[in-house]
């Protein structure tokens, strides 16, 4: 296994897919802006749409590590694929269910239950199919710092996953947050993601664009919500390093659609990147 100190687990997944190794890195001491639970429920389904699928694709939480001391461990496995397939993701579809995980470490297990109740108090007004799991780790699996958080994901009828997450304030850094406030804030962030819309949530916009660019020499299209500042900068990196430009078209909602955030249709021809690496054992 490999040990890394990661400041952003999403960037780590991007790095793994660029080099296309099939291996089992153990990511140790995660201190992440985008927590692994969010990537597990949003990035993994997105990867499958580009042909990166199979039983070997998995993110497994072995230990939970909260900031500032960390101590978490994540096992990420990924199969080898020779190339990315082109995609046409243009119909997000309507929300059919919401799932989530409320987690807590080195605090009372009741913290997670309080988070669930407060999040449901908002989400139940919009959809009945909601289930939020609770995950309380203790002992050697609970890292080195106390904390709690919530990850939510909304799934559409067309297989689009929109996610949101909030975690407690790190110990000794700023004012503490109540579980009830955290749950409500996360629910509101999820509703904001639904309002933004698109076939990919704001967290994974850059990941989708990366896979489109690395794909076969064919046209790929993906409908996104408003581009995040990170995505805008990422597009500049793609232009500078790969000399590939995206066609960006603003999409207007149909007459029968409720207005959400401004949508953009991203189109590009893939670079035809091919994987010639060997399996690492």
PyMOL commands that set and color helices and strands:
alter all, ss='L'
color gray80, all
select helices_A, chain A and resi 9-19+36-49+110-123+139-142+179-196+202-214+229-242
alter helices_A, ss='H'
color red, helices_A
select strands_A, chain A and resi 24-28+58-63+73-77+88-89+95-105+130-137+147-156+161-167+219-224+247-251+263-269
alter strands_A, ss='S'
color yellow, strands_A
deselect
rebuild
show_as cartoon
